[in-house]
Amino acid sequence: MIIVYYMSDLSTKNNVSMTIFCTLFRGSKFIKGYMEDMVRQTIFEQVKFHILDCASPDNEKDVIEPYLDYSNIRYERLEKDPGLYAGWNICLKNSDTELVGNWNVDDRKTPWSLEMLRDCFIVDKKIDVAYGLTAISEKANETWEEITPFWYYQAEELKHWKDLLRNNHPHCMPVWRKSIHDRYGFFNEKYKTAADSDMWIRAAKAGAKFHYIKQPIGVYYRNPEGMSSKPENLKRMLEEVNEMRKEHDPEYKPRPLPKQLV
């Protein structure tokens, strides 16, 4: 395993404010590890965390409750699940920080993840979206220290907005300037799984600057029960992504669906 130790030498006076949000639904299997990873972030005290409980039936609040003694952790429960991207938009519209980012309950982070992402925006004031290397796990709750074998999601630095037609490079845990929503709008709630990819394409087409950190920032769990990875959802998800990309580029030629989905 590759171990990376990250220590920022940037002065704290340069800090920018950041909110990390999680839209929570059926997360009881993951919430304990999620909260543990949250409080071990190297800049934990400098970040606001917003957990939006989208009417989850799992009663995750029992695990979250002891952590609410921290003044920078906010828990809010809705009476009805608004849907994934509507939940994201609620969090965004209720944030008051310069930077924002999502962190799914079933993914894990390296201890330096948020510091490394935050510091990109301090070093380069023109960056709009930052993302990094994420390891892929097939095992629930596998931490950065535990993961094996070691393989990565294939993200790359953007050279052109059309790079996003091939792959959603920011993937599962980017951080971005909240102000991009003033310029390019919010996440399109008509999509079930493609709204983040659509958002980044819109921003990139209009000139937003993306930055890729070639260092590990977390672990993506390929959740067999996840909205975008559940087998029975896969065909619909791929069709939705292809339709969305076609809207951005009429000449886009989608890859054929796998034979088992046709």
Secondary structure, DSSP 8 states (H G I E B T S, - for coil): ---------S-GGG---EEEEEEESS-TTTHHHHHHHHHTSTTGGGEEEEEEE-S-TT-THHHHGGGGGSTTEEEEE-SS---HHHHHHHHHHT--SSEEEE--TT-EE-TTHHHHHHHHHHH-TT--EEEEEEEEESSTT--TTT--S--B------SSTTHHHH--TTTTS-EEETTHHHHH----TT-SS-HHHHHHHHHHHTT--EEEEEEEEEEEE--TTSTTT-HHHHHHHHHHHHHHHHHH-TT-------GGG-
